[in-house]
Amino acid sequence: MLMGDMPELMENILKHLNNEIYSLYSITPLTTLTFKLFLESGAILHEFYLYNSEFPKFELEIFFHSLEQNVQFYSRLQHLSLDIMSNFGFENIAKLLMVLAKNTTKINALRLVFYSKNAKLIHTLFPALIHFIKSQEQLRKFILEADETLRILDCDKKLLKILDYNISTLEIYYFKIDAPIIVQILEKIGILLKRLKVETENVILEESSLLEALKSFCPNIIYLYITHIGFSTQLLELIANLQKLQFLSLGYAYHTPKEENKIQVMQFAKILSSTLQYLDIAIDMAYNIPDNLLDSFIDILLDHCNAPLKKLLISSVSLNNEKNIKALIKYCTRIRTLNYVGIVKYNDLDDDIRNELEKYVTLVPYKHIVVNC
């Protein structure tokens, strides 16, 4: 693809581009020369997404030399996303971070994805990473993704210290989440934290300590997304404590006995904040995990809920029940704020049910209104 007059073609394209390049995705060996042309074009970059692959040594030399010689290109960089693989070389990522730290301080969103299982290699990256984060004056969002076999937050306590900054949004993805490590983070940034997403494919270890930390240190959360959490009294106490909560998404890993469930769902409905406008109780169904607790007792939830919801996300299964349909209609006429109901497996919904409900609220597919922090 990049043979013949490709560089000349790129030069002609760049002549007709505005000097503000908002996003640049992926650098591979085949596009390093193209990247060099962008650097030298006088354009300004705002977002940079690097997806690693094999780089010959000469390509890397061109890449880093071009960066160091064209500071203006990335001086206004705001979003940085790095997918870090061992085959790219952690020393090269470290060098990239050091180059960027010298010349840009306006990054407000940083995303790191680690694919390597070699903790020793990742240790070599920490000094550059810590230096880079400390150099950023406006960092507000830090997303860290890693394999469980890596557990990046366990590797070095120094990494926790970099979270002393004004981070208002935190997303954590693991196969298995170790709550004590998250608790240390929340204690440092808690009062500033407004958006938290904790997503795991397994139960959260020592989840009670996580819930207690959220209750103690994070009163200002407006967005909470958490999966594989038990529906416990402690969870209810946390939600009751979040008086600024606007967006709530919950997924469950296990349940208590059925009769106790009904009581807990009723309590849950009653303690929802008057600021809550978005409730997603169908996360599990969206990932083909059956038997979500709140979705199973949607009639009890809606009959006792006074929160002024604007968006409610549920499953189509819950609406194949006359009492649940009546409860939803009653909620719509009683509260009068609900604009949309997002439905998992929307196409499975019976036409007669859809026609009846759309007299009161707009029904849409789940994915059309799901909110991410």
N, C-alpha and C positions, 0 to 999 in steps of 0.2 A: 504493500500500500504506500510506503514512504520512499519509493524509488523515483528516479527521474528528477522532475522539476518540483518536487514537493516543497522544499524550503522556499523556493521562489514563489510558489502558490501561496504559502503561509504569509509571506511578506506582503503580498497583494491583499490578502484578507485583512491583515492587521492594519493596513492603511485606512480601511473603511470601518474599523471598530472604534467605538467611543473609548476614551482613555480610562474609564472606570470599568474594570472587569470584576464583577461581583463574586463569582465562584469559579474555582478551577479544580477539577476532579482528576485524580489518578495520574501518577507519573510512572511510566514504564520505560524500558530501554528504547523502545521504538519512538517514544514521544519526547525524549530528553532534548533533542535538537529543537523541536517545536516549542518546548518550554523555554529554551534559551532565547528564541525569537520573541516570545511574550515578554520576557524579562527586559529585553533591550528595546522594546517598543515604546517605553515611556508610560505604559498603563499602570493602574493602581489596583491591587488585589485586596478583596475584603474577606474571602473565604478560601481555605486551602484544605483539600481532602487528599491524603496520600495513602494509596493502597499498594503495598509493597510487592515486589517481585524480584527476580534475579537481575542485578545490575552489573555489567562489566565495569572494571576499574576505571576505564577511560570515561565511561558515561557518568560515573560519580564525580570524577574530577571536573567535568564540564558543568555538572549540576551545581556543585558547591562553589566553584569559581564564579559562575554566573550570579548566584545568590549574593556573594560577598561584593560583587562589583555593581549590583543594581539594587541598592537598599530601598530606594523610593518605591519599588514595585510592591513590597510587602510591608511598608512602614505603617499602613493603616489597617493591617490585618486584624480581623475581629473574631473569626471562628477558625479553629485549627483542629483537624481530625486526623489521627495517625493510626493506621492498622499495622501493628508491629510484629513482624515475623523474623525469626532468627536468620533466615537466609539473606535478609537485607543487611544485617549486621547492626548490633546494638550500638557499636561505636559510631556508626553513621547517623543513627537517630540522635545519639548524644551530640554529635557535631552539628546536626541540623538545629537542635534546640538551642545550642550555644550561639549559633549564628543569628537565629531569630531573636534571642534574648537581648542581643546587643543593640538591635535596631527597631524593635517594635515592643510597645508597652500597653497597647490598647486591646489586647485579646480579652474577650468577655466570656467565651465558651471554649472549653478544651475537652476533647474526647480521645481517650486512649483505649485501644483494643489490643490485648496481648494474646498471641497464638503460641508462643514458645512455652515449653514445659521446663525449661532450664532456669531455675531460680538464680543460679550464679551469674548467668548472663544479664538477668534483669537487675541484679545488684549493681552492675557496672553502669547502668543507665541512671540510677537514682540521683547522684550528685548533679548531673545536668538537668534532670527533671525538677529537682528541688530549686535549683538556681533559676530555671526558666519561670516556674510558677511565682517565685518571689519577685521576679522582675515585672510581673504584670500588675498594673494599677487598677484594672477594672474587671478582673476575673470574677464572674458571678455563677458560672455553670461548669461543673467538673463531672464528666461521665467516665467511669472506669469499668471496663469489661475484661473478664479473664476466665480461663478454664479453672475449674475447681482444683485441679492438680497443681495449679500455680499459686492461688491464694495470694495475690499481689500485696494485699494489705498486711498479711502476716510476715512478709519477707523482711521488712525493715521498719522499725518504729519511727525512723526519720521521716518516712512518707506521711505519717499522721500529722507531723508538725506543720506541713505545708498547708494544712486545712484550717489554719488559724485566720484565714482571710475571709472577706465578705462574700461567702458562697451562699446564694439563696436557693439554688436548685441542685439537687443531688440525685443521680440515678445509679443504682447498684444492681448488677446482674451477675448471678452465680448459679452454678448447679446446686451448691449447698452453701447457704449463708451462715456465717459464724457470728452470732449476735454480739458477743463481747467486743469484737473489733469495731462494729458499727456504732456501738454505744460510745466508744472513745471518740469517734468522729462527731457524733451528735452532741456530746458534752462540749466540744470545742466551738461548734458553729451553730448550736441549737437555736438561739434566740433570733438569729438572722435567717434561719431556714424557712422558706415559704413553700417549696415544692419538693416532695420526696417520692421517689419511685423505687420500691424494693421488689425485684422480680426474681423468683427462684423456681427451679423444677423439683424441689424437694422441701421437706419441712424445715423451718428455721430453727436452728439449734439455740436453746435457751431463749425462746421467744419472749418469755415474761420479762427478761432484762431489757429487751428491745422496746417493748411496750412501755415499761416504766421510764426508760430514758426519753422516749418521745413525749410522755406525759410531763416529765420533770423539766426537760430542756427546750422543748420545741412548741411553745404556745401559739406561735404565729403562722403555723402551717395553713395554707389555703388549698393546697392540692396534695392528696394522699392516695397513693396507689400501692397496694400490698397484696401479694399472693401467698398461698399456703400458710395461712395464719388461722389458728383455732378461734372459734367463736366463743370467747370467754368473757367473764365479768371484767377482767382487766382490759380487754379490747373495748368494751362498752364504756369503761371509765375514761379511757383515752379519747374516744370520739366525743364524749360529753365535755371533755376539757378543751377541745379545739373549737373555740367560739368564733373563729374567723374562717372556718372551713367552708369552701365553696364547691370543691370537686372531690368526690370520694369514690374510689374503685376498690372492691374487695373480692378476693378469691379465697376459698377455704380448702384445707387439706383433710379435716376430720370434724366430726360433729358430736354433740352430746346426745343423750336420749331424746326421743321425739317430743314428749310432753314438755321437757325442759326447753327444747328448742323453741316451741311456740311462745313460751314466756320470755325468752331472750330476744326473739324477734320483735315482740311487743315493746320490750324495754328499749331496744335499739331504735325503733321508730319514734319513740317519745323523746329520746335525747338528741335527735338530729338538730343541728344548729339552725337558727332562723336565717342564717346566711347561705345555707346549702342550696345550690341551684342545679347540681349535676350528681346523679347517683348511678353507678354502674355495678349491678349485682349479677352480671352475666359473663364475667371474665372467663370463668371456667368453661362455660358453654362455647365461648368463642374459640377456645382451644380444644374443643371436643372432649372436655372432661365433664361427665354427667353429675347430677345431683348437687346443685348449688343450694345451700341452706336458705338464704333469703329469697331466692327465686322460687323455692319450693313452697314458701309461705307468703307469697306476694299479697294475698288478700289481707292477712293479718298486718303486714307491713303498711299497706296503703290505708287501711282503716284507722290506724293509729298514728299516721305520719302527718305532722303539721308544717313540715319544712316546705318552703315555696319552690319546689323543684321546677326547673324549666326543661330539663332533659332527664329521661329515665331509660336505662338500658337493661333489657330483660331478654328472656328466650321465648321462642314461639310456643314451646311446650307449655309454659305457664299460662298462655292465653287459650289453651284448649280445655278450658275449665270455666263453667258458667259463673261460679262464685268469684273467680279472679277477674273476669270481665266486668262483672258488676262492681267489684271493688275499685277497679281502675276508672270506670265511669263516675262512680261516686267521688273519688278523689279529684277528678277533673272539675266536677261541678262545685265541689266544696272549697277547694283551694284556688282554682282558676288561674294558675300560673303555668301549668304544664303545656309546653309547645310541641315537643317531640318525644316519641317513644321509639328508641332504637331496638330492633329485634334481631337476635341471632337466628339464622335460618329463616329469614323473612319470607322467602318463597314458599315455605311450608305452611304458612298461616292460611287458614281457611278464608275463602273470599267473603262469606257471609259475616264472619267475625271481623274481618278487616273493614267491611262496609259499615258495620254497626259502630265500631270504635272511631272511625274517621269522622263521625259527626261531632266528636268531642276533642280529638287530638290528631296530629299528623303522625302517621306511622312510616318509618324509614328503616332501611337495612342498618344493622348495628355499626358497620364500619363507616357509615356516612357521617355519624355524629360522635364517634368515640374521640375523647380528648386525651392528648399526651402532654406531659409537662414540658 
